[in-house]
């Protein structure tokens, strides 16, 4: 099964955004900015269904 460059790049971007959101949430937690922690945690949770959607779309392409 051959993957397209578009799918790999999109999943890489989503993974990068997950890492950034996680790091920002940890930094905000360290500085007691809990509102910001909730925002970045929500963004992190919102990125997961996007990644699943991209993966399923690329998996089904023939």
N, CA, C and O atoms as a DFTB+ gen file, in Angstrom:
248 C
 N C O
     1  1       0.847      -1.157       0.000
     2  2       0.000       0.000       0.000
     3  2       0.907       1.239       0.000
     4  3       1.738       1.421       0.890
     5  1       0.728       2.062      -0.996
     6  2       1.569       3.242      -1.150
     7  2       0.874       4.468      -0.554
     8  3      -0.298       4.719      -0.832
     9  1       1.583       5.206       0.243
    10  2       1.041       6.415       0.877
    11  2       1.345       7.632       0.004
    12  3       2.365       7.688      -0.683
    13  1       0.438       8.596       0.050
    14  2       0.665       9.830      -0.686
    15  2       1.466      10.795       0.187
    16  3       1.432      10.725       1.415
    17  1       2.169      11.676      -0.465
    18  2       2.945      12.676       0.265
    19  2       2.037      13.609       1.050
    20  3       2.390      14.057       2.141
    21  1       0.877      13.899       0.497
    22  2      -0.057      14.812       1.157
    23  2      -0.487      14.268       2.512
    24  3      -0.502      15.006       3.497
    25  1      -0.834      12.995       2.573
    26  2      -1.267      12.396       3.835
    27  2      -0.166      12.362       4.872
    28  3      -0.399      12.640       6.048
    29  1       1.036      12.020       4.433
    30  2       2.172      11.965       5.357
    31  2       2.490      13.358       5.896
    32  3       2.766      13.520       7.085
    33  1       2.453      14.344       5.034
    34  2       2.749      15.715       5.458
    35  2       1.665      16.238       6.405
    36  3       1.972      16.882       7.408
    37  1       0.398      15.960       6.085
    38  2      -0.684      16.417       6.965
    39  2      -0.612      15.754       8.337
    40  3      -0.804      16.418       9.355
    41  1      -0.337      14.451       8.373
    42  2      -0.207      13.779       9.663
    43  2       1.009      14.287      10.433
    44  3       0.974      14.374      11.660
    45  1       2.075      14.621       9.723
    46  2       3.257      15.180      10.390
    47  2       2.947      16.551      10.995
    48  3       3.412      16.869      12.090
    49  1       2.177      17.343      10.293
    50  2       1.786      18.663      10.804
    51  2       0.912      18.517      12.042
    52  3       1.082      19.255      13.012
    53  1      -0.024      17.571      12.015
    54  2      -0.889      17.346      13.175
    55  2      -0.060      16.870      14.365
    56  3      -0.285      17.309      15.493
    57  1       0.897      15.975      14.121
    58  2       1.770      15.519      15.204
    59  2       2.586      16.675      15.769
    60  3       2.738      16.788      16.985
    61  1       3.109      17.531      14.903
    62  2       3.867      18.696      15.361
    63  2       2.991      19.611      16.219
    64  3       3.434      20.102      17.258
    65  1       1.749      19.840      15.783
    66  2       0.840      20.680      16.556
    67  2       0.493      20.041      17.893
    68  3       0.328      20.743      18.890
    69  1       0.380      18.705      17.924
    70  2       0.153      18.007      19.190
    71  2       1.315      18.230      20.146
    72  3       1.105      18.498      21.329
    73  1       2.516      18.125      19.651
    74  2       3.702      18.328      20.486
    75  2       3.746      19.762      21.004
    76  3       4.044      19.992      22.177
    77  1       3.454      20.716      20.141
    78  2       3.477      22.128      20.545
    79  2       2.416      22.398      21.605
    80  3       2.695      23.057      22.607
    81  1       1.205      21.896      21.393
    82  2       0.123      22.118      22.376
    83  2       0.446      21.474      23.714
    84  3       0.176      22.052      24.767
    85  1       1.024      20.277      23.675
    86  2       1.385      19.607      24.922
    87  2       2.459      20.393      25.665
    88  3       2.373      20.567      26.880
    89  1       3.462      20.865      24.945
    90  2       4.535      21.620      25.573
    91  2       4.026      22.934      26.153
    92  3       4.431      23.333      27.245
    93  1       3.142      23.605      25.426
    94  2       2.587      24.861      25.934
    95  2       1.710      24.624      27.159
    96  3       1.710      25.435      28.086
    97  1       0.967      23.526      27.171
    98  2       0.131      23.200      28.337
    99  2       1.002      22.924      29.557
   100  3       0.685      23.371      30.659
   101  1       2.088      22.196      29.371
   102  2       2.995      21.902      30.486
   103  2       3.636      23.183      30.998
   104  3       3.731      23.383      32.209
   105  1       4.078      24.053      30.096
   106  2       4.691      25.318      30.513
   107  2       3.693      26.204      31.253
   108  3       4.040      26.825      32.258
   109  1       2.456      26.266      30.761
   110  2       1.443      27.083      31.428
   111  2       1.107      26.504      32.803
   112  3       0.873      27.255      33.750
   113  1       1.081      25.184      32.918
   114  2       0.811      24.556      34.217
   115  2       1.922      24.892      35.212
   116  3       1.659      25.131      36.390
   117  1       3.155      24.908      34.729
   118  2       4.286      25.225      35.593
   119  2       4.176      26.641      36.148
   120  3       4.548      26.894      37.294
   121  1       3.658      27.573      35.326
   122  2       3.532      28.959      35.764
   123  2       2.137      29.278      36.317
   124  3       1.774      30.449      36.425
   125  1       1.355      28.252      36.668
   126  2       0.044      28.398      37.305
   127  2      -0.949      29.212      36.478
   128  3      -1.725      29.987      37.037
   129  1      -0.935      29.050      35.181
   130  2      -1.901      29.695      34.292
   131  2      -2.880      28.615      33.819
   132  3      -2.772      28.107      32.703
   133  1      -3.826      28.279      34.681
   134  2      -4.675      27.122      34.444
   135  2      -5.690      27.333      33.327
   136  3      -6.118      26.365      32.699
   137  1      -6.073      28.548      33.072
   138  2      -6.962      28.815      31.938
   139  2      -6.283      28.475      30.617
   140  3      -6.896      27.900      29.718
   141  1      -5.019      28.837      30.518
   142  2      -4.245      28.521      29.324
   143  2      -4.028      27.019      29.196
   144  3      -4.016      26.483      28.088
   145  1      -3.859      26.345      30.320
   146  2      -3.696      24.890      30.299
   147  2      -4.936      24.244      29.701
   148  3      -4.825      23.333      28.880
   149  1      -6.107      24.702      30.103
   150  2      -7.356      24.134      29.593
   151  2      -7.487      24.375      28.093
   152  3      -7.936      23.495      27.359
   153  1      -7.100      25.557      27.640
   154  2      -7.188      25.875      26.208
   155  2      -6.284      24.951      25.400
   156  3      -6.724      24.377      24.404
   157  1      -5.032      24.799      25.810
   158  2      -4.108      23.952      25.052
   159  2      -4.462      22.473      25.169
   160  3      -4.242      21.712      24.226
   161  1      -5.002      22.059      26.301
   162  2      -5.449      20.671      26.432
   163  2      -6.637      20.404      25.508
   164  3      -6.721      19.339      24.896
   165  1      -7.546      21.362      25.406
   166  2      -8.682      21.208      24.494
   167  2      -8.222      21.167      23.042
   168  3      -8.736      20.378      22.249
   169  1      -7.260      22.009      22.692
   170  2      -6.703      21.962      21.333
   171  2      -6.053      20.612      21.057
   172  3      -6.183      20.056      19.967
   173  1      -5.358      20.102      22.055
   174  2      -4.709      18.806      21.914
   175  2      -5.743      17.707      21.689
   176  3      -5.538      16.823      20.858
   177  1      -6.842      17.759      22.419
   178  2      -7.910      16.773      22.238
   179  2      -8.618      16.946      20.896
   180  3      -9.066      15.962      20.307
   181  1      -8.725      18.163      20.410
   182  2      -9.388      18.407      19.126
   183  2      -8.543      17.920      17.951
   184  3      -9.080      17.596      16.892
   185  1      -7.238      17.869      18.132
   186  2      -6.370      17.435      17.036
   187  2      -6.434      15.930      16.800
   188  3      -6.156      15.472      15.692
   189  1      -6.793      15.155      17.816
   190  2      -6.823      13.697      17.653
   191  2      -7.848      13.244      16.617
   192  3      -7.492      12.453      15.743
   193  1      -9.108      13.704      16.665
   194  2     -10.051      13.275      15.623
   195  2      -9.642      13.729      14.222
   196  3      -9.936      13.051      13.238
   197  1      -8.973      14.860      14.133
   198  2      -8.478      15.324      12.836
   199  2      -7.449      14.342      12.283
   200  3      -7.472      14.011      11.097
   201  1      -6.549      13.880      13.147
   202  2      -5.537      12.908      12.719
   203  2      -6.184      11.596      12.297
   204  3      -5.768      10.996      11.307
   205  1      -7.191      11.144      13.030
   206  2      -7.884       9.901      12.671
   207  2      -8.590      10.064      11.329
   208  3      -8.565       9.154      10.501
   209  1      -9.214      11.209      11.111
   210  2      -9.887      11.475       9.848
   211  2      -8.904      11.448       8.680
   212  3      -9.190      10.844       7.646
   213  1      -7.759      12.091       8.833
   214  2      -6.742      12.096       7.784
   215  2      -6.240      10.680       7.520
   216  3      -6.086      10.272       6.369
   217  1      -5.989       9.940       8.587
   218  2      -5.486       8.569       8.428
   219  2      -6.487       7.691       7.695
   220  3      -6.112       6.961       6.777
   221  1      -7.759       7.749       8.089
   222  2      -8.775       6.911       7.434
   223  2      -8.959       7.289       5.974
   224  3      -9.143       6.419       5.123
   225  1      -8.911       8.582       5.682
   226  2      -9.058       9.022       4.290
   227  2      -7.894       8.523       3.443
   228  3      -8.096       8.070       2.316
   229  1      -6.691       8.601       3.972
   230  2      -5.513       8.133       3.222
   231  2      -5.464       6.609       3.138
   232  3      -4.967       6.061       2.154
   233  1      -5.969       5.928       4.146
   234  2      -5.965       4.467       4.149
   235  2      -6.898       3.923       3.076
   236  3      -6.596       2.912       2.441
   237  1      -8.032       4.591       2.872
   238  2      -9.040       4.106       1.932
   239  2      -8.768       4.500       0.495
   240  3      -9.432       3.989      -0.407
   241  1      -7.828       5.382       0.249
   242  2      -7.497       5.811      -1.121
   243  2      -6.702       4.704      -1.801
   244  3      -5.739       4.182      -1.239
   245  1      -7.113       4.353      -3.010
   246  2      -6.405       3.297      -3.740
   247  2      -5.864       3.796      -5.038
   248  3      -5.239       3.037      -5.780
